[in-house]
Amino acid sequence: MEVKSCSKSGLAIRDALDIVGGKWKLPILHVLTAEGPMRFKELQRSLEGITARMLSKELKELELNRMVTRDVFDTAPVTVIYTVTQHGMSLCPVIEALHNWGTEHRKKIFEYD
């Protein structure tokens, strides 16, 4: 049986996974897309199980890759709001496709129990 490749080069896939790979980046983008701009603690509460240190690290990487913006407001105490960029929003179809695939995958796996 011949297996067809989805693309001729895996380079683009590796680049994409470097940006959104790992346990938390896609869930962070999903929450910010679904809920809108959020403060750090709000975002942490929305992501059950993520530590403050991990959230900070992931947000810095997402910001570096222009997937989210970090807006600082001069209030007392300082207010920081995270927002998905237009570039980050371009992942919505991918996140939706992964969600649908994951739902179907879970059904298949749990059929065999």
Sine and cosine of phi, psi and omega as CSV:
sin_phi,cos_phi,sin_psi,cos_psi,sin_omega,cos_omega
0.00,0.00,0.78,-0.62,0.00,-1.00
-1.00,0.05,0.75,-0.66,0.04,-1.00
-0.99,-0.15,0.81,-0.58,0.02,-1.00
-1.00,0.02,0.68,-0.74,0.04,-1.00
-0.99,0.15,0.59,-0.81,0.06,-1.00
-0.96,0.29,-0.41,0.91,0.04,-1.00
-0.46,-0.89,0.30,-0.95,-0.02,-1.00
-0.97,0.22,-0.48,0.87,-0.04,-1.00
-0.80,-0.60,0.71,-0.70,0.05,-1.00
-0.99,0.11,-0.01,1.00,-0.06,-1.00
-0.86,0.51,-0.71,0.70,-0.01,-1.00
-0.90,0.44,-0.61,0.79,0.03,-1.00
-0.91,0.40,-0.68,0.74,0.04,-1.00
-0.88,0.47,-0.68,0.73,0.04,-1.00
-0.86,0.51,-0.72,0.69,-0.01,-1.00
-0.89,0.46,-0.70,0.72,-0.01,-1.00
-0.93,0.37,-0.50,0.87,0.09,-1.00
-0.88,0.47,-0.56,0.83,-0.05,-1.00
-0.99,0.12,-0.68,0.74,-0.11,-0.99
-0.91,-0.42,0.07,1.00,-0.03,-1.00
-0.94,0.34,0.27,-0.96,0.00,-1.00
0.98,-0.22,0.05,-1.00,-0.10,-0.99
-0.97,0.25,-0.47,0.88,-0.25,-0.97
-0.92,-0.39,-0.38,0.92,-0.14,-0.99
-0.89,0.45,-0.75,0.66,0.02,-1.00
-0.91,0.42,-0.66,0.75,0.09,-1.00
-0.88,0.48,-0.61,0.79,0.06,-1.00
-0.88,0.48,-0.76,0.65,0.01,-1.00
-0.88,0.47,-0.64,0.77,0.01,-1.00
-0.88,0.48,-0.74,0.68,-0.02,-1.00
-0.90,0.44,-0.72,0.69,-0.01,-1.00
-0.91,0.42,-0.54,0.84,0.04,-1.00
-0.95,0.32,-0.70,0.71,-0.05,-1.00
-0.96,0.28,-0.64,0.77,-0.12,-0.99
-0.99,-0.13,-0.32,0.95,-0.05,-1.00
1.00,-0.02,-0.07,-1.00,-0.04,-1.00
-0.82,0.57,0.61,-0.79,-0.05,-1.00
-0.60,-0.80,0.44,-0.90,0.17,-0.99
-0.98,0.19,0.30,-0.95,-0.07,-1.00
-0.81,0.58,-0.79,0.61,-0.06,-1.00
-0.91,0.42,-0.60,0.80,0.07,-1.00
-0.88,0.48,-0.70,0.72,0.00,-1.00
-0.90,0.44,-0.69,0.72,0.01,-1.00
-0.88,0.48,-0.66,0.75,0.03,-1.00
-0.91,0.42,-0.50,0.87,0.00,-1.00
-0.98,0.22,-0.27,0.96,-0.04,-1.00
-0.91,-0.41,1.00,0.09,-0.07,-1.00
-0.84,0.54,0.83,-0.56,0.08,-1.00
0.99,-0.17,-0.17,0.99,0.00,-1.00
-1.00,0.10,0.67,-0.74,0.06,-1.00
-1.00,0.09,0.34,-0.94,0.04,-1.00
-0.87,0.48,-0.64,0.77,-0.01,-1.00
-0.89,0.45,-0.70,0.71,0.00,-1.00
-0.92,0.38,-0.67,0.74,0.02,-1.00
-0.88,0.48,-0.69,0.72,0.02,-1.00
-0.87,0.50,-0.72,0.70,0.01,-1.00
-0.87,0.49,-0.75,0.67,-0.04,-1.00
-0.91,0.41,-0.64,0.76,0.03,-1.00
-0.90,0.44,-0.64,0.77,0.04,-1.00
-0.88,0.48,-0.68,0.74,0.02,-1.00
-0.92,0.38,-0.65,0.76,0.04,-1.00
-0.91,0.42,-0.60,0.80,0.05,-1.00
-0.92,0.39,-0.69,0.73,0.03,-1.00
-0.85,0.53,-0.60,0.80,0.00,-1.00
-1.00,-0.04,0.22,0.98,0.10,-1.00
0.88,0.48,0.54,0.84,0.05,-1.00
-1.00,-0.04,-0.48,0.87,0.07,-1.00
-0.71,-0.71,0.38,-0.92,0.14,-0.99
-0.92,-0.39,0.46,-0.89,0.03,-1.00
-0.87,-0.50,0.94,-0.34,0.00,-1.00
-0.96,-0.27,0.82,-0.58,-0.02,-1.00
-0.96,-0.27,0.77,-0.63,-0.01,-1.00
-0.92,-0.40,0.69,-0.72,-0.06,-1.00
-0.98,0.18,0.98,0.21,0.06,-1.00
-0.86,-0.51,0.07,-1.00,0.06,-1.00
-0.88,-0.48,0.94,-0.34,-0.12,0.99
-0.95,0.32,0.20,-0.98,-0.02,-1.00
-0.86,0.51,0.67,-0.74,0.05,-1.00
-0.97,-0.26,0.76,-0.65,0.05,-1.00
-0.85,-0.52,0.80,-0.60,-0.02,-1.00
-0.87,-0.49,0.72,-0.69,0.05,-1.00
-0.96,-0.28,0.71,-0.70,-0.04,-1.00
-0.69,-0.72,0.62,-0.78,0.09,-1.00
-0.96,0.27,0.70,-0.72,0.05,-1.00
-0.99,0.14,0.14,-0.99,0.10,-0.99
-0.87,0.50,-0.64,0.77,0.03,-1.00
-0.88,0.47,-0.67,0.74,0.06,-1.00
-0.90,0.43,-0.61,0.79,0.03,-1.00
-0.90,0.44,-0.41,0.91,0.00,-1.00
-0.91,0.41,-0.23,0.97,0.06,-1.00
-0.99,0.10,-0.10,1.00,-0.04,-1.00
-0.81,0.59,-0.74,0.68,0.02,-1.00
-0.88,0.47,-0.56,0.83,0.01,-1.00
-0.93,0.36,-0.71,0.70,0.01,-1.00
-0.89,0.46,-0.67,0.74,0.04,-1.00
-0.89,0.46,-0.69,0.73,0.02,-1.00
-0.89,0.45,-0.66,0.75,0.05,-1.00
-0.91,0.42,-0.63,0.77,0.05,-1.00
-0.87,0.49,-0.75,0.66,-0.01,-1.00
-0.89,0.45,-0.68,0.73,0.01,-1.00
-0.90,0.44,-0.68,0.73,0.01,-1.00
-0.88,0.47,-0.63,0.78,0.04,-1.00
-0.89,0.46,-0.73,0.68,0.02,-1.00
-0.91,0.42,-0.64,0.76,0.01,-1.00
-0.88,0.48,-0.71,0.70,0.00,-1.00
-0.87,0.49,-0.64,0.77,0.03,-1.00
-0.87,0.49,-0.72,0.70,-0.01,-1.00
-0.90,0.43,-0.69,0.72,-0.03,-1.00
-0.91,0.43,-0.70,0.71,-0.06,-1.00
-0.98,0.20,-0.18,0.98,0.13,-0.99
-0.90,0.44,-0.52,0.85,-0.11,-0.99
-1.00,0.07,-0.04,1.00,-0.01,-1.00
-0.96,0.27,0.00,0.00,0.00,0.00
